[in-house]
Amino acid sequence: MSQDIAAATQEMQKANYFTFVMLLNMAPPEAFRGGNVTFLMPNDKTLAGAAVGGGGAAVLDFLLRQSIPSALLLDHLERFPTGTMIPASKPGFMFRVSNGGRRRYFLGNVRITSPNICTRGYSVRFEVGYQELISVPALSMVHF
């Protein structure tokens, strides 16, 4: 696990996102070694209802669908106009931006409610704030 990811998981735990930290710990160690990722995280209540079984490969697939392969803060994302398509870390998956400003920013059908959860590391970010799982990834944001 990279130093940025380790720092981000500590920040996530302080913000009470224990389930997402558990999923990151279940992913293969080399999965996010290079950093430069923004994780979109659902809250623990939402994750409790998610079907993320099947071992490390299924967890990695879930994490790739819930992340953007670039470390972006909400300030960066707000520069994308409505209709912009942002690629997820999983090939073939995209997030459609609906930019109504800081309080009404959506990726897909999910509103970002708690941006910039992790900011200590340079290459990993986490954005938090949706209360339902999405078929196309869009969640809270954490950057590594």
C-alpha positions, 0 to 999 in steps of 0.5 A: 500500500502506498504512503498516500493511500495509507494516509488517505485510509487514516483520514477515511477512518477519522471520517467514519468510512470504515467499510470503504477502508476495509474494501481497499484493504481487500484489494490486491496491494498493487491495484492502486500502488501508482496513486493518482486516483479519486475514489467516489465512496458511498457511506457505510449504510449504503455499502452495507447493502452492496453485493461486493462478494466474490473475493479480491477480484470482485472487490477490485472490480467494485473499486475500479467502477467507483474511482477516477484515474486522476487525483481530483478535488471538487474544485477541479471537478467543478470546472467540468461543464454539465454533460462532460464524460469522465472515465472511471478507472474501470475501462468502459465505464464513464461518469456524466457530469451534472454541474449545478455548483458545489451543492448540486454536483452530480456524477451519474445519478449520485450527488457529491455531498461531502467532498475532499475527505482525504487531502493529505496525500498528493495522489489519492483523493476521496469524495463522499456523498451518495446514499445509493449505489449506482450502476454507473460509478459516481460516489464520494471523492477521496484522492490518492 
